[in-house]
């Protein structure tokens, strides 16, 4: 029997799908290349933005034909979307041919649910209302052989007013340092070159543990695993980004000089409405601290445009801060109302056309900054981890610098998985091009 997983959303969702694949492999199921070939189709969903839900609903509707053609086909849906209050009932009402609906807290029960459906041929809705303890040592089928995800903390305690994550991922629960180090050492033994540490807020790591440990301690410990040549992390919250963490990044030679630091808005009024717990002045000072201590670092960010109550003046405050801080790149989003969050009930929701206009202005400003930042790298020699072959041209390799800049290289496929020195001879807005010099 074969299975196919549709994955939507963030890196944590991608990791969850790798866990699902590992669990199903242990059932002697094989991953299909096409959902039409599968006996079991699983949706691992996201609900951070409305568009993600619409894509899932659209795909679920398309599967009705497959179910009619093959009544024994098992369709399961889980992840953040199903964890929302009342969503499971809506899914069953709209798509009665779905066999399994499960949440974010009980992914480990997926094999048990599949076996039950195969035996009884009755649908199952299994949503835990509250998070439980972290289940360790679950099997995992990783999609990459060079880079790997390692979650260190699940859930979130920040309750930003626009965000649904704390309601669907639960409160913060840190993994023990011992379990994290064991996972990293196993990856080292399997030949992995890079790990990315995951968490809604990695800076909160350890606050809920009995042992006295914080995120900086974890970075120092992981840096001692010498076979892992690159350590990245996402995402950091500005309010928890300590001086000790900055020092740890600067002192750990395997920790990459790339820091993703979501700003969300350059207006203090909007930041307060967002419940972000910092001011633009605090954020700006933090960026200068990082750049002073880690001179060659790249800083990327997230920006939300059109939050309820955002005036032209608030928007121009954001543009002004972006121009002054000059991020290497920014992920920009229009505010999306999420039912169940405080922001959804706030007055002053912004017209869609106004949001679009502001978003285009912001993207144009950031695009120019990113292009100029990349131009500064022309002629320089940078370390690049070669990740694979460029799927579009097939005659080029693709990799990333330590500062997370995508780089295309002319070279031999035997270089894949290696860290090489690359001289940059061409720069574009979003990518670099170069040649291997050793």
C-alpha positions as MATLAB code, in Angstrom:
seq = 'XXXXXXXXXXXXXXXXXXXXXXXXXXXXXXXXXXXXXXXXXXXXXXXXXXXXXXXXXXXXXXXXXXXXXXXXXXXXXXXXXXXXXXXXXXXXXXXXXXXXXXXXXXXXXXXXXXXXXXXXXXXXXXXXXXXXXXXXXXXXXXXXXXXXXXXXXXXXXXXXXXXXXXXXXXXXXXXXXXXXXXXXXXXXXXXXXXXXXXXXXXXXXXXXXXXXXXXXXXXXXXXXXXXXXXXXXXXXXXXXXXXXXXXXXXXXXXXXXXXXXXXXXXXXXXXXXXXXXXXXXXXXXXXXXXXXXXXXXXXXXXXXXXXXXXXXXXXXXXXXXXXXXXXXXXXXXXXXXXXXXXXXXXXXXXXXXXXXXXXXXXXXXXXXXXXXXXXXXXXXXXXXXXXXXXXXXXXXXXXXXXXXXXXXXXXXXXXXXXXXXXXXXXXXXXXXXXXXXX';
ca = [
       0.000    0.000    0.000;
       1.063    3.559   -0.717;
       0.496    6.912    0.958;
       0.777   10.542   -0.108;
       1.040   13.590    2.177;
       0.026   17.134    1.232;
       1.936   19.559    3.476;
       0.918   23.184    3.978;
       2.493   25.847    6.163;
       5.712   26.332    8.087;
       8.861   24.317    8.706;
       7.285   22.775   11.814;
       4.552   21.357    9.570;
       7.215   19.963    7.250;
       8.854   18.252   10.214;
       5.477   16.859   11.329;
       4.999   15.399    7.847;
       8.397   13.713    8.131;
       7.192   12.144   11.399;
       3.992   10.965    9.667;
       6.070    9.442    6.868;
       8.240    7.649    9.426;
       5.192    6.262   11.233;
       3.645    5.024    7.974;
       6.928    3.474    6.807;
       6.880    1.421   10.014;
       3.471    0.126    8.880;
       5.228   -1.083    5.698;
       3.551    1.630    3.637;
       5.457    3.210    0.740;
       5.382    6.894   -0.172;
       3.700    7.481   -3.547;
       4.951   10.048   -6.056;
       1.404   10.938   -7.089;
      -1.778   11.116   -4.956;
      -3.640    9.201   -7.678;
      -1.447    6.176   -6.900;
      -2.050    6.330   -3.141;
      -4.227    4.134   -0.930;
      -3.986    6.702    1.885;
      -3.932   10.486    1.371;
      -3.086   12.739    4.316;
      -3.435   16.505    4.587;
      -1.114   18.215    7.061;
      -2.640   21.670    7.246;
      -1.907   25.273    8.200;
      -4.303   27.972    9.400;
      -2.046   31.009    9.832;
      -3.649   32.698    6.808;
      -7.046   32.261    5.192;
      -5.484   31.442    1.823;
      -3.927   28.256    3.254;
      -7.354   26.991    4.361;
      -8.913   27.784    0.976;
      -6.217   25.727   -0.774;
      -6.954   22.739    1.484;
     -10.717   22.972    0.965;
     -10.189   23.190   -2.801;
      -7.986   20.100   -2.849;
     -10.357   18.149   -0.603;
     -13.174   18.861   -3.032;
     -11.117   17.504   -5.914;
     -10.558   14.201   -4.102;
     -14.230   13.271   -4.186;
     -13.763   11.776   -7.654;
     -10.889    9.608   -6.409;
     -13.007    8.400   -3.493;
     -15.890    7.476   -5.816;
     -13.474    5.623   -8.070;
     -11.827    3.853   -5.123;
     -14.147    3.557   -2.070;
     -11.318    1.935   -0.081;
      -9.193    5.089   -0.398;
      -8.503    6.511    3.087;
      -8.427   10.308    3.343;
      -7.099   11.871    6.554;
      -6.719   15.513    7.534;
      -4.731   16.837   10.477;
      -2.546   19.733   11.541;
      -3.246   23.273   12.716;
      -6.402   23.805   10.692;
      -8.291   20.918   12.291;
      -7.282   22.018   15.800;
      -9.397   25.177   15.522;
     -12.624   25.173   17.493;
     -15.520   23.813   15.421;
     -13.373   23.113   12.345;
     -13.605   19.316   12.586;
     -17.420   19.498   12.458;
     -17.276   21.809    9.457;
     -14.884   19.501    7.602;
     -17.071   16.433    8.178;
     -20.167   18.389    7.136;
     -18.626   19.662    3.911;
     -16.623   16.540    3.042;
     -18.424   13.493    4.502;
     -16.152   11.134    2.569;
     -13.160   12.007    4.787;
     -12.177    9.065    7.005;
      -9.915   10.598    9.680;
      -9.753   14.038   11.280;
      -6.962   14.487   13.846;
      -5.199   17.404   15.525;
      -1.711   18.711   16.210;
      -1.318   16.999   19.586;
      -1.901   13.357   18.601;
      -0.035   12.839   15.325;
       1.668    9.817   16.909;
      -1.720    8.019   16.921;
      -2.017    8.119   13.120;
      -1.136    4.411   12.547;
      -3.685    3.353   15.156;
      -6.396    5.471   13.492;
      -5.575    4.136   10.020;
      -5.731    0.524   11.229;
      -9.086    1.161   12.878;
     -10.566    2.662    9.704;
      -9.249   -0.230    7.614;
     -10.838   -2.687   10.030;
     -14.181   -1.004   10.820;
     -14.678    1.185    7.720;
     -16.029    3.970    9.920;
     -14.771    7.544   10.050;
     -12.828    8.838   13.068;
     -12.649   12.329   14.582;
      -9.872   12.427   17.173;
      -8.989   15.961   18.318;
      -7.301   16.510   21.653;
      -8.436   19.776   23.256;
      -5.226   20.268   25.215;
      -1.583   19.601   24.501;
       0.082   16.646   26.196;
       3.716   15.829   26.896;
       6.133   15.741   23.980;
       6.434   12.219   22.557;
      10.102   11.503   21.883;
      11.878    9.025   19.611;
       9.143    8.783   17.012;
      10.327    7.362   13.673;
      11.094    9.976   11.047;
      11.560    9.806    7.284;
      13.505   12.920    6.329;
      13.042   14.407    2.884;
      16.600   15.748    2.642;
      19.950   13.994    3.045;
      22.047   17.106    3.690;
      19.891   19.397    5.862;
      17.496   18.486    8.669;
      14.959   20.130   10.974;
      15.177   19.752   14.763;
      12.305   21.210   16.809;
      13.402   22.266   20.287;
      10.205   23.834   21.638;
       6.541   23.266   20.783;
       3.726   25.772   21.172;
       3.799   29.473   21.994;
       3.019   31.692   24.998;
       3.206   35.084   23.287;
      -0.400   35.463   22.085;
       0.245   38.091   19.431;
      -3.229   39.462   18.775;
      -3.270   38.421   15.084;
      -1.928   34.887   15.550;
      -3.849   31.623   15.860;
      -0.767   29.496   16.653;
      -1.038   29.440   20.501;
      -4.614   28.189   20.149;
      -3.734   25.324   17.801;
      -0.191   24.434   18.926;
      -0.701   24.903   22.673;
       1.555   26.369   25.353;
       5.330   26.301   25.185;
       6.901   22.925   25.926;
      10.691   22.588   25.633;
      12.388   19.342   24.740;
      15.178   18.248   27.057;
      18.664   19.227   25.940;
      19.660   15.557   26.142;
      17.026   14.537   23.553;
      17.987   17.396   21.213;
      21.702   16.595   21.397;
      21.014   12.904   20.784;
      18.981   13.758   17.680;
      21.733   16.056   16.393;
      24.435   13.419   16.988;
      22.358   10.838   15.125;
      22.121   13.253   12.189;
      25.893   13.749   12.361;
      26.420    9.980   12.169;
      24.131    9.839    9.120;
      26.213   12.436    7.286;
      24.010   15.504    7.642;
      25.875   18.791    7.238;
      23.309   21.325    8.437;
      20.551   21.486   11.029;
      17.864   24.110   11.485;
      16.512   24.506   15.007;
      12.750   25.076   15.048;
      10.319   26.770   17.407;
       7.628   29.445   17.331;
      10.037   31.312   19.602;
      13.369   29.536   20.017;
      14.525   32.260   22.438;
      12.014   30.930   24.994;
      13.743   27.561   25.068;
      14.278   26.157   28.562;
      12.020   28.516   30.513;
       9.635   25.653   31.348;
      12.301   23.042   32.140;
      13.442   22.033   35.620;
      17.080   22.237   34.553;
      18.528   25.743   34.366;
      19.194   26.090   30.660;
      18.523   28.654   27.937;
      18.807   28.861   24.168;
      22.402   30.157   24.229;
      23.451   27.059   26.243;
      21.891   24.820   23.610;
      23.785   26.589   20.808;
      27.104   26.098   22.625;
      26.309   22.387   23.124;
      25.284   21.832   19.496;
      28.388   23.678   18.305;
      30.498   20.949   19.924;
      29.061   18.367   17.490;
      31.786   18.978   14.936;
      30.351   16.909   12.099;
      27.419   19.302   11.839;
      29.019   22.206   10.012;
      26.083   24.580    9.984;
      23.485   25.441   12.621;
      20.539   27.700   11.803;
      17.494   28.647   13.857;
      14.003   30.062   13.366;
      12.136   31.953   14.661;
      13.335   34.511   17.206;
      11.170   36.978   19.100;
      12.811   40.411   19.530;
      11.629   40.765   23.128;
      13.622   37.663   24.178;
      16.790   38.160   22.101;
      19.425   38.475   24.848;
      22.970   39.853   24.812;
      24.194   36.392   25.803;
      22.513   34.909   22.724;
      24.260   37.467   20.493;
      27.565   36.493   22.111;
      26.861   32.780   21.598;
      26.160   33.285   17.889;
      29.386   35.260   17.506;
      31.476   32.664   19.386;
      30.040   29.444   17.881;
      31.827   28.916   14.573;
      29.177   26.493   13.248;
      26.224   28.791   14.003;
      25.405   30.670   10.809;
      25.391   34.466   10.754;
      21.795   34.642    9.604;
      19.151   35.899   12.024;
      15.472   35.948   11.175;
      13.944   38.573   13.439;
      10.278   39.364   12.747;
       9.520   43.086   13.070;
       5.834   42.939   11.942;
       5.412   46.742   12.061;
       7.483   49.905   12.392;
       4.717   51.709   14.273;
       4.701   51.615   18.077;
       0.926   52.016   18.059;
       0.478   48.957   15.835;
       3.094   46.937   17.741;
       1.113   47.545   20.928;
      -2.135   46.503   19.242;
      -0.336   43.393   17.981;
       0.728   42.585   21.575;
       4.364   42.272   20.507;
       5.865   43.565   23.805;
       8.607   45.730   22.267;
       8.919   49.152   20.632;
      10.500   50.047   17.315;
      13.289   51.740   19.301;
      14.048   48.482   21.141;
      14.030   46.582   17.861;
      16.334   49.082   16.146;
      18.806   49.008   19.045;
      18.794   45.193   18.905;
      19.638   45.195   15.184;
      22.568   47.543   15.786;
      23.805   45.329   18.642;
      23.717   42.264   16.393;
      25.523   43.992   13.542;
      28.156   45.409   15.899;
      28.885   42.006   17.500;
      28.420   39.933   14.302;
      29.621   42.273   11.506;
      28.989   39.945    8.542;
      25.516   38.848    9.640;
      22.406   38.996    7.515;
      19.125   39.958    9.149;
      15.787   39.057    7.609;
      12.325   39.852    8.878;
       8.543   39.479    8.600;
       6.200   42.431    8.015;
       2.395   42.470    8.238;
       0.670   45.198    6.235;
      -2.855   46.441    6.874;
      -3.300   45.445   10.502;
      -6.586   46.832   11.924;
      -6.180   50.520   12.727;
      -3.070   50.999   10.566;
      -3.082   54.556    9.211;
      -0.962   55.991    6.410;
       1.305   57.444    9.100;
       1.731   54.001   10.704;
       2.575   52.514    7.328;
       5.121   55.261    6.581;
       6.734   54.563    9.980;
       7.248   50.980    8.783;
       8.697   52.121    5.449;
      11.012   54.531    7.255;
      12.342   51.827    9.580;
      12.896   49.420    6.686;
      14.865   52.076    4.821;
      17.022   52.735    7.881;
      17.632   49.126    8.953;
      18.142   47.718    5.425;
      17.134   44.088    5.923;
      18.712   41.510    3.652;
      15.196   40.388    2.782;
      11.683   40.521    4.186;
       8.674   38.209    4.048;
       5.739   40.562    3.592;
       2.081   39.708    4.169;
      -1.284   41.406    4.098;
      -3.094   41.040    7.408;
      -5.451   38.048    7.329;
      -8.318   37.924    9.817;
      -8.233   34.743   11.902;
     -11.398   33.801   13.757;
     -10.717   33.339   17.462;
      -7.930   35.927   17.699;
      -8.307   39.345   19.423;
      -7.372   41.213   16.230;
     -10.370   39.757   14.395;
     -12.656   41.732   16.726;
     -10.695   44.994   16.581;
     -12.181   48.095   14.910;
     -10.602   49.681   11.856;
     -10.126   46.769    9.471;
      -8.394   47.973    6.318;
      -9.868   47.799    2.815;
      -8.240   45.098    0.672;
      -7.214   47.529   -2.084;
      -5.507   49.793    0.452;
      -3.653   46.784    1.859;
      -2.567   45.708   -1.624;
      -1.316   49.186   -2.481;
       0.718   49.396    0.734;
       2.099   45.897    0.208;
       3.297   46.752   -3.318;
       4.988   49.917   -2.029;
       6.734   47.967    0.709;
       7.846   45.195   -1.643;
       9.320   47.727   -4.088;
      11.358   49.387   -1.323;
      12.610   46.074    0.070;
      13.423   44.704   -3.400;
      15.793   47.606   -4.052;
      17.446   47.190   -0.635;
      17.911   43.439   -1.181;
      19.405   44.012   -4.629;
      21.852   46.589   -3.261;
      22.830   44.262   -0.408;
      23.598   41.494   -2.886;
      25.616   43.853   -5.122;
      27.998   44.394   -2.191;
      28.951   40.702   -2.474;
      30.115   40.943   -6.103;
      33.690   39.679   -6.411;
      33.762   38.275   -2.876;
      34.528   34.643   -2.051;
      31.925   32.989    0.184;
      31.391   29.579    1.785;
      28.513   27.738    0.112;
      26.923   24.439    1.141;
      25.961   22.772   -2.150;
      22.436   21.434   -1.622;
      21.597   19.933   -4.995;
      21.111   20.428   -8.717;
      19.111   23.373  -10.042;
      15.851   21.751  -11.206;
      15.232   24.418  -13.856;
      18.478   24.178  -15.805;
      19.917   20.818  -14.656;
      23.435   22.013  -15.561;
      23.946   24.164  -12.465;
      24.251   23.459   -8.767;
      22.360   25.331   -6.076;
      23.443   26.084   -2.540;
      23.355   28.669    0.239;
      25.891   30.915    1.879;
      26.222   31.020    5.667;
      24.034   34.134    5.533;
      21.312   32.115    3.740;
      21.664   33.625    0.277;
      20.712   31.276   -2.556;
      23.700   30.763   -4.855;
      23.861   29.108   -8.287;
      27.158   27.493   -9.225;
      28.613   25.840  -12.310;
      30.087   22.595  -11.051;
      30.120   18.824  -10.823;
      27.288   16.933   -9.105;
      29.894   15.220   -6.929;
      30.107   18.540   -5.066;
      26.563   18.128   -3.686;
      26.699   17.910    0.099;
      30.058   19.657    0.331;
      30.984   23.114    1.569;
      32.997   24.947   -1.077;
      34.482   28.401   -1.606;
      32.619   30.280   -4.325;
      33.647   33.538   -5.965;
      30.532   35.613   -6.689;
      30.605   36.913  -10.271;
      26.968   37.903  -10.718;
      24.278   39.210   -8.364;
      20.528   39.429   -8.797;
      17.782   40.666   -6.505;
      17.151   37.340   -4.806;
      20.103   35.150   -5.836;
      23.844   35.060   -6.385;
      25.883   33.289   -9.076;
      29.494   32.218   -8.879;
      32.268   29.716   -9.549;
      34.027   27.296   -7.229;
      37.571   28.487   -6.456;
      38.773   25.502   -4.406;
];
